[in-house]
């Protein structure tokens, strides 16, 4: 037992045992050297899930094991602790208890990464030989020693002799009379049998057309498929001139291949001096080979990349690495730098000292551009998700603040209307009311950013909106800023809330003015654009279609990338205490709620461009009547059912409406409201209900109430609509809605408007 334990503990092979569930129950110490895991770490790991690179290979292994009871030399790729992959060969069997019950798997695993690498190298070597065989311009042929039957020929052979593959493959060379004298073949075979190779043997041959030529042959005997085969290479030396012409053609073919390769092949010495470069250098990088050869290759590398490349090269040399893959910027003949990738094969002398390298270099500018575009898309997606999360947070905060602001504004307004209020108290209450109004405006901006405000959309002409607000801009923007408005004459309508679009225009104009403290020019333009699949592929949040573009260009100080990525976040401001950080956040929310998109282009010192894209509509703009204003006073005697789950808001509305003569029935939720309705004998003229309530929302309550009181009118109120009485914040036509927080006038006027039908 001690001998066995010593053998296992000191073996470079890995001994292990797993349960039927694949979890390791025993493993030998060699696990650390092979995988990087300690024995303690490895115990309990699941082979399929944590060790195998491809878990399905583990499944195949187990199936074979159960089928035959054992598996020998099963090859698979396993994962090291550091993520590296190694090839393993495993032999294993099922182990059982004394009753024959299978308990798990016992196996031995051996690292065959080196063998796999060698096999791969062998395949590559064979492939290189095959390519060389096919492309070398000299005549190469393989035929059996025993009878001279041709096994294979290359293109050079057919060029030299005129015979095709069909003419010679499978036939003896003597039968097709290619030898002018049969004794020449005998001389070749005798020499090969004596020394194993022949060099520069001259022999006469007969071309298919009957012409006789002289070939300079080199040959050796190979053992292929258990047969001795002659591999011979023949150069035509019939005439030196023909030989020279053949050489020129060969060089031309080689030049054509290298010049049209995707890579530039070059060689440098240990000091990075260029010894050779292929003609494709001219086509790919604009240089002729002689312009580069003799110079240091590192002189062509971008200065910002040079130190990194030299460090990698030095490290590779110290470690005697065989190859490295490098990416860097290379100076093109036109002076520009282009991204390249070099596969570098390092060369060493017999003492292991570096003697240079062979490089295969290709232009990867397109790939780098694609990677850059991908990075931009990822940043856009992350920014969109970030703003979406901030929007949800802002919407929730705004809803709660609106409920809190309702009693502050309402009760302060009621107190201000109290004629008995002393002047000193009235002034303080006015301050409370003013602070509440400012808070209400901030909440309104948060609702705009979170896209939870209520819109009244219609088909509008952006040019008309811009024309209406143009005069206001001229009065608002400083005189040292020139405003230029350029309108597309054939603009198409969009579905929009005119007031919100005006706010976008005003906010962006003021933002541009702030960016030009010393004056400048603001250009506002409208245009039409068709965004196709090419555009949307680089802007994943955009849908294909026709859009109206509203752009704002300024000549201000511009923004860096870090600032540009944050400008739409609420409360982010570059103006210090002078800004709330909600102007651009409001613009973002309004544009998004209109199913549009906004993009910003800016560089420090070069100004900024904001472009808004709003989808066009087929509906034509038309003049729409404004909301009806109450034709008489704001008092009444009707019966109103008031449903609000916030006690302070409900008490405020009750007091306001009672003071204006109405009979108020009140409830804190839908269920209580229906009970109040059943116990009330008289009519109910109006339902004022919160939109979002526990158990039953306002719209559901109104639907049930109309069954008993079909003529009842309804006013919905909320901090935001939650899409229950609107679609994406757009109010359904004909619905009456009041936004919290409301004033005394807002509420009483809306009541008279609703009761008037």
Secondary structure, DSSP 8 states (H G I E B T S, - for coil): -HHHHHHHHH-SSEEEEEETTSBEEEE-TTHHHHHS--HHHHTT-BIIIIIBSSHHHHHHHHHHHHHHSEEEEEEEEEE-TTS-EEEEEEEEEEEE-TT--EEEEEEEEEE-HHHHHHHHHHHHHHHHHHHHHHH-SSEEEEEETTT-BEEEE-HHHHHHH---HHHHBTSBTTTTT-BSSHHHHHHHHHHHHHHSEEEEEEEEEE-TTS-EEEEEEEEEEEEETTEEEEEEEEEE-S-HHHHHHHHHHHHHHHHHHHHTSSSEEEEE-TT-BEEEE-THHHHHHS--HHHHTTSBGGGGB-HHHHHHHHHHHHHHHHTT-SEEEEEEEEE-TTS-EEEEEEEEEEEE-TTS-EEEEEEEEEE-HHHHHHHHHHHHHHHHHHHHHHHHHHHHHHHHHHHHHHHHHHHHHHHHHHHHT-TTS-HHHHHHHHHHHHHHHHHHHHHHHHHHHTT-S-B--EEE-HHHHHHHHHHHHHHHS-TTEEEEEE--TT---EEE-HHHHHHHHHHHHHHHHHT-TT-EEEEEEEEEEEE-HHHHHT-TT--SEEEEEEEEEE-S----HHHHTTTTSTT--SSGGG--S-HHHHHHHHHHHTT-EEEEEE-TTS-EEEEEEEEB-SS-----------SS-S----EEEEE-SSHHHHHHHHHHHHHTT-EEEEESSHHHHHHHHHH--S---EEEEESS-SSS-HHHHHHHHHHH-TT-EEEEEESS-TTTSEETTEE-TT-EEEESS--HHHHHHHHHHHHT-
